[in-house]
Amino acid sequence: MYLEKSEKVTRRQCITLLGSAVARAAGTSPETQWRKVAVETDGVVGAAAMHLNSGERFALNGDERFPLASVCKLPIAMNILAMVDEGKLGLNQEIEVLPRDVWAGVSDIQKRWLAQRRFALNEMIELMVAHSDNTAVETLFRFGGEGPAMAARFREWKVEGVRVDRSERQCNLDRNGVEHYPPPGEWTDEKIDALIASTSSAMRYRATQRYLNDPRDTGTPNGTVQLLARVFRGEVLSKTSTARLIEALKATTTFPGRLKGLLPPGTIVAHKTGSAGGAKGLSAATNDSGVIFMPNGGRVAVSVYVKASTRKDSVRDSIIARIARAVYDYYL
């Protein structure tokens, strides 16, 4: 880490720098620290990191599957941008949002939908990735060919360990124990809310357990890091589309206490977060995956998943933040 002469080095910075130097000199890998952090949850922690400049990798439960939750928005955006590269779509093209796509909660598009039914693709990508807009992801998952198209892309990209099979809304229905629901073409916010409200806490808890054991819509830490590496190395999208996606990832506003939580102020992290609830205090998924831009010019892809935990949100977020900080210190 290089400091300008005018900058003051705080006691905390000195301790951090010294700890990093000692760790590297002693050959202590990040996994050693990750294991110590992981025991603070009663769930399962998976993490992987890859130094994109050197290719060095580390992993903890790297090949175990975890629910993607909204991390799925990263490969969905990649699929859409690949269609742009193929000339099938244009960034300025307006996409119609159907009633089945509209999902209240986390959605700027939903708030505007009654007055506006078509949105520019470029804006939808930004809202989906940077702000985790749920209406945008429903629309673009449908428009991009849904699960079969995503499976074909993963084969094309030669990425293993990541699956996107269902829409996020269908995942939400399944995780909440809704067993009988109308076809997607008939979905509305009101119908979906009523179906979920009809399930009991016990039904939702059993459904969450099934969701955690379902291989669909999951990612492994190693697979997610591989996906990030291929993006940032420009191996799957055009130069223009790669830059557009990275720009959106850098603009992410959700859950700043995860990967970015303990990094020095101003550190650039291009990332996508994900969360999935459960029942009876059981949280299905708390995730964050992205690339840390190091002050020495290096870039490190990091993916952290926490599943099946009953710990508080702040504890799960802290686990992700501390794992990211261990990686940052190691490569400092």
N, C-alpha and C positions, 0 to 999 in steps of 0.2 A: 504494500500500500504506500503510495507516494503522497506526501502532504506538501502544500505550498508553504513557503517560509512564513507567511502571515498567519497560517492556521495554528491554533493552539491544540496540543495533544492532551486530551483529558486522561484522568487516571483509568477510566473504563477502557479507553482506546488502547492504552499501554498494556493493560492486562490482557485484552483481546489479542493484540499483536503478539505478545509474548507467548500466550497459550497456543496460538496458531503455529508459531515457530517451533515450540517444544514438541507439539504433536507431529509435525512433519519430520523433525529430526529423529524422533523416537519411532517413526514408522507407523504411528497409530492411524488406522484407517477410520473413516467415518462410521463404518458399521459398528465399531466398538461403542461409540457414543450413542448410536441409534438404538442399540439393544438396551442400554440403560434408560433411555427415554421411553421406549416402547412398553416397559413393564408398568408404567403409570396408568395404563388403561386396562380394563378387563376384557377389551375386545382384541382384535388382531390388527397389527400395524404392518403395512408393506411399504417399502421405499426403495427407490433406485436412483442413481445419479450417473451421468456420463459427462466427462469433460470433452466438449465437442472439438477442441483443438487437438488433443492428444488421443482421444478415444478411450481413456482410462474409465473403468466402470466399477461401481460398488452396488450392492443390493442386500436387502433384508426381506425375506419372503418374496423375492423378486418374481417368482413364477406363480404365485398364488393369485387367484382371481378375486377381484373386488368389484362391487357395483360402481359403474361409471358415474351415475347420476348426471349432473350437468356437464361433466367433462366430455360427454358425448358430443357437445356442441362444437368441440375442436375438430374431430374428423368429419362431422356434418358440414362445417364451413369449408373444410378442405375439398370435400366432394363437390360442393357447389362451385368453388373456384376452379376445380379441374374442368367442370362443364363450361366455365367461362373460357378457359384456355383452349378447349375443343371447339369453340365457336357456337356452342349450343345455347349459351346465355350471354347477356351483356350486363355489366355492372350498373348501367343506367336504365336497364329494363325494369318496368314496373310489374310486380308480382301481385296477383289477387289473393287476398286473405279470405278464406272461406269461413263460414260460421263454425265448422268443425275445428278450425285452427285456433279460434279465439280462446285464450286462457287467462283469466284474471289472476291477480296476485303480482307476480313479477313480470310486468309487461306494459311498456309504454305504448306499444301498438294497440293493445286492447283498449286503452283509454281513449284513443283517437279513432277507433274502428267504426263507430256509428256514423261519423262524418266522413271517414276516409277508408276506402276498401282496397286500394292499391298502393303499394309502397315500393320505392326504388330498391333493387337488390342490394346495392352497395350499403344503403342505410340499414337494411335488415341484417346483413352480416355483422355490421358494427354493433347493433343492438343485441343480437344473439350472443356474440362472443364477449364484448366488453361489459354488457349489462345483464347478461343471462336471460334475455327476453324469451319467455316461454311461448308466446304466440309466434314469434319469429322462428323458433326451432320447430314447432309443429308444421308451419308452412313450408320451410325449407327441407325438412325431412321428407314430407310428402312430395314436394316438387322435385326433389333429387332422386326419387325412385325407391325410397324407403329401404327396408332391410336388405333385399336382394342386391340393390345397387351398392349399398355400403359393403356387403361381403365381397362383391366383385372388385371394388376399389382396394380393399385391404390385400386381396390377392395381387392386384396390379402393382401396388406399392411394396409388396413383399414384406408386409408388417404382420407379425404374429402376436397373439396375446391380447388383441383388442377386438371387441364385437359390438355392433350396434344393430340390434334386431327389431326392436319395437320403438314406437314413439315414446317420448318422455311421459306423455299423458297416459298411454296404456300401461307403462311401468307403474305409474302412480295408482292406477286402478287396481292392478294386480297386487301391489304392495299393501294396499288398504283392504284387501280381502273381498273385493267386488268380483263375484264369480260369473254373473250373468249381466251383460251390458249390450246395448244396441250396437250395430256396426258403426264405424267411425263417421260415415257420412251423415249419421243422425245425431252426432254428439253436439251438445251445447253446454255452456258453463252450468246452467241450471240443472240439467239432467245429471251431469257428472257429480256436482256437489250433492245432489239428492241421493245418488247411489252410494257415495262414500259415507254420507251421514247415516245411511241405513245399516251400516256394519257396526258390530259391537267391538269393544276394546279387545276382547279375547280373539275375535275373528281377525282383527288387524295384527295382533301379535303373532298368531300362527302364520298369517300371510307374510309377515316380515321375515319370519324364519325360512319360509319357502323361497322368498325373494333372495335371501342371502346365500342359498344353496343353488340358485338357478344360474347356469353358465351364460345365459343370454345377457346382453347389455352389460358386459363386464370388461375390465381391463386388468392386466398384470402390470406391476410397476416396471418390469423390464420392457414389456411391449409398449407401454405409453412413452417411456424414454426413447425407445427406438423410433416411434412415430414422430416425436419432437425433433430428434436428430435429423431425420430425413427431411422434415420441413425446413429447419434452419440451415441445412446444408444445400438447400435448393434442389433436392433430388426428386421431388414429386410434383412440384408446381413451377410455372414459369417465374421468371425473375419478378415480374410485376405482381403476380398473384401472391408470391411468397412475401413480398414487401407489404402487401395489403393485409395479409393475415397477421404478420408480426406486429404491424401497427395496431390492429384491433386487440391483440393479446396484451400489448403494452398498456392499452387504455382500460384494462379490466378494473372495475371499481368494487367488485364483490369481495367480501371477506379479506380485508387487508391485514388481518391478524394472523393469517396462515403463512404461506411462504415468505411474505414480506414482513411478517410481524416483528422479527428481531434483527432484521438486516439494517445496516446504517441508513439513515435518512437519505433519500435521493437515489438509492440503488434501483436500477432499472430491472424489473422482472416482467417478462412477457408470459402470462399464465392464464389458466382457466380453472376455476373452482367448481366444486360439485357438492351437493348435500342431498341426503334422502333421510326422511324421518322414519318413524316406526310406531311403536305402541308400548305402553307400560314402561316408559323410560328408556327403551331400547332404540338406539340410533343406528340406522342401517349403514349410512355412509357419510364420511366427512373427508373431502378430497381437495387436493390442489396439485396441479401439474404445470410446469413451465420452465423457462430458461432464465437463469440469473446472469446478468451481464456484470462481469467482474471488473474492478477498477484497473486491473493490469491488462485488460483487453481480452481476457479469456471469457468463454461462455460455458455455462454448466447447465445441462438439462436435469431437472429434478422432478420426481413424481412421488407423492406421498398419499397413501390411502389409510383410513382408519375405519374399520367396520365392526358391527356387532358390539358396540360399546354402550354402557349405561352412564358413563362419566358426563359431566357438564360440558356444554358447548365450549366454554373457555378452556377446559382441560384438553379437549381434542384439538382445538386450534393451536394451543401451546405446543402440543406434541409435534405438529407439522412445522411450526415456527422454529422449534429447537433443532429438528432434523435439518431444516434448510440452513440454519446458522452453522451447524457443524460442517456442512459441505462448504459453505462460504469461507469459513475459517481455514479449512484444510487447503483450499486453493488460493487463499490470499497470498 
